[in-house]
Amino acid sequence: ATTEIYTLSLHDALPISSRNPLRAEGKTLKAAAEPLSAEGDVDLKKVTAAADKVEEAGAPAKEKMKACTDFILAKSTEIKAVDLPGMPPSEAKTKLADLLKRISETTRANDSTLLSAKTAKDKAVKKLEAQKKLATSEAVFTKYAKGGVIGKAEVTKYAQGEFSFKLPAATVEKIWKTIVKDGKGVKKEQFQALKVAVGVAREMGMDATRRAERLEREDRKSVV
């Protein structure tokens, strides 16, 4: 009799049956994550909103999963009761195994959905950051380019305007020989190399200035 009572409890108390709200929560979670799998241009607001919905839907799913687990832990001894002599074999053990299997499957599915949502959001953020950097770089290139390329005079203007650095003529010639292949100017696809070269030249110039200032201070101290 005790076994049959807990067999009924498993069916009624655990949210895992065909009328199961836990499965409904899992479907809600999956539906909330659906927009995150869409291809095409990334809209950070939409991706963030979808990810937030997934997180929101994940909370009740986790709560119901916890209720299932807590119930089984609390009643495991009674559920696993031995078959009574002269009575038909109890279905409690079989139902328990089935429930544990479905709890495990549902947990994995929900965790996978939540992880996928977070991954999609992180990917969207990184993609948008890259797009913004590219757009900024293209805008700067367009600012100094003439006829689709940046000439020698514009390289000097670029260094002054974007780095506040007066690029020595010898450095301009060195950059030109290293980056420009056809002699016409720096192309858009070569612009990143120009940016790096000017940045390195500026750092080297600053190092030279600091070294000169240090030597000057040391000379003054030696005179004193």
ABEGO torsion letter per residue (X at the ends): XAAAAAAAAAAAABBABAABAAAAAAAAAAAAAAAAABBEBBBAAAAAAAAAAAAAAAAAAAAAAAAAAAAAAAAAAAAABBBBBGBBBBAAAAAAAAAAAAAAAAAAAAAAAAAAAAAAAAAAAAAAAAAAAAAAAAAAAAAABBGGBBBAAAAAAAAAAAAGBBBBAAAAAAAAAAABAAGAEBBAAAAAAAAAAAAAAAAAAAAAAAAAAAAAAAAAAAAX
